[in-house]
Amino acid sequence: MWEVIMMKHVYQTAALIFMGLGIYILWEGLNLRYYTTIGPGAGFLPFWVGAFLAVLSLIWLVQVSYQRVSGGA
């Protein structure tokens, strides 16, 4: 039982780290040009990759946080 609770905390911490990384990538993407006259600029891909990573990390964090702790085998 203790191992299951410990792994839950590990997953929550990993989700928070990935969410922070996603927000950082998104923020840095905002410092670049999002769109130019010929099409997407240098900030287009980092913005959306960061946003995607942050949203998926949030979903993972919610999923792990509200998951029932089973008794094991």
N, C-alpha and C positions, 0 to 999 in steps of 0.2 A: 504494500500500500504506500509506504514511504517513497519508493522509487517512482511510482506513478505521479505522485504530487510533485516530486522534484523535477521530473521531466516536463510537467506542465509549466513550471516556472522557467525552465530552460527555453521552452517554445515561446513563452510570452516575452522573454528577454530578446530572443532572436527576432521575433516579429517587431518589437520596438526598435531594434538596431536597423533592420531593413527599412522600417518606416522612416527613420531619421535619415538614412542614406537616400531614400527616394525624395524626401523633402529637400535635401541638400542639392541633389541633381536637378530637381525642378527649379530651385532658387537660382542656381548657377545658369540654367538655361534661359532664365529671364534676363540675364545680363548680356546675352547675345541677341542678335537680330532674329526675330521670329519669322519675318517674311520679307523678301526682297522683291524687286520689280520683275525678276525672272522666275520666282517661285519660292519655295520654303527656304528660309535662311539657316544659319548655323545653330540657332537656338530652337528650331522646330523639333528635332528628334530628342534632344535632352529634356525638353519640357514634357513631352508626352511619355517618354520612358520613365522619368521621375514621378509623374502623376500616376502612371499605371502601377509602378512599384509601390508607391505609398498607399494607393487604394487596396491593392491585393494584400499588403501587409496589414492594413486595418481589418480586412475581412478575416485574415488568418488569426489576428489577435482576438477578435470577437469570438471566432469559432473555438479557439483553444480556451478562452476564459469561461465560456458558458458550457463547455463540455463536461459531462458527468464523469466523476472519478469512479472507475470500476474497481472492484476488489482484487482484480488480477486473475490468475489461472485458477 
